[in-house]
């Protein structure tokens, strides 16, 4: 397994781009830290707007491989909503770290590792999913 702190630290500050968006970081994190291979997002979705992103999160076949849990668990995918639609995602990490948090990438600030309280205040509702 990859050293988590080193993995996080070398990604902090990387800029968002149409090829390096929140789902791309979730895929990379899940593969490197948990050995989970997740599908790529269809081409153009990251730049086609929040409505398209919400539709993909809600309807993609991969969603049935995950179950929602009420509290975050290490490695959970966090789907984050503004209003009622899931439009952002990240990976919750708490093992072998000084403080738990969410590794995520947004267009405004790039890759960040934030405590959940910051994510909740900045974005809104957070839902957690683990392998079914």
C-alpha positions, 0 to 999 in steps of 0.5 A: 500500500502507498504511504497515505501522508506522502500520497496526500502531500504530493497532490495538495495544490494540484490544479483542477483541469478537465482531465484532473477533476474530482472524480479523477482524483477519487479514481486515483485515490481508490486505486492507489490506497485501496486497490479499487478500480473505478470507471472513468467519467465520460468525456466532457462531463467535467466541463459540461456543467453541474447538471450533467455531473449530477446525472452521472453521479445519480445514474451510473452503473457503478453506483450499484456496487456501493452502499450508502452508510450513515457515518464516514468510514476510511476509504468511503467515497463522499458525494457532496451536494449543493441544494439537492444534487450530488455535484462533487466527490472526494475520498474520506481518509482517517487511517494513519493520519493525524486528522481525518478528512476529505481528499478532493479537487475543486475547480476554484482551489485544486486538490485539498485535504479538508476536515469534514466540517470545512467541507460541509460548511463550504459545500453542503450535504455529504453522503458516504458510500462504501463497497456493497 
